[in-house]
Amino acid sequence: MLCTQLERQAAILAQRKQVFVTDRERLAGVAGIGLQPRAPWAEPALWLFSIVVDAKAYGRSRDELASLPAEDGRGTRPCFVPLHRLPRFREASRARGEFLPETDTLAERGLRLPTCDTLGKGDIDTIADRIRAHGRGTHG
């Protein structure tokens, strides 16, 4: 299976780049939606496209927003579970007195959008349109 993926690597990366470029363009400036920062010298991995949802500014929580694209069969996922919250590491983290507010905030507000190489431009636009349409002031 990996060999097949490697043979299609250029096409897969080109499609993923299109997803990232389109998502950034379509979601830029949406109140309450934060995009991943990118240093001018950095080349993104194009693996996961994540946003951060500020519920107060957007008008919906990350979890409320996560359910919207799923209505169309295009699921989203929370960004990650912080290591210090996983059962294997939780007690050691507490024993060290770790306080990781930035990590916790990203985990609570981060949302991964679909990025698979089978998404077409229409699919990407639909996801962005739903996010834009359900922001502050556009729902009851």
Helices and strands as residue ranges (DSSP letters): H 2-7, H 9-27, E 33-35, E 49-53, H 55-58, H 62-70, E 77-78, G 83-85, H 87-95, H 101-109, E 110-113, H 121-133
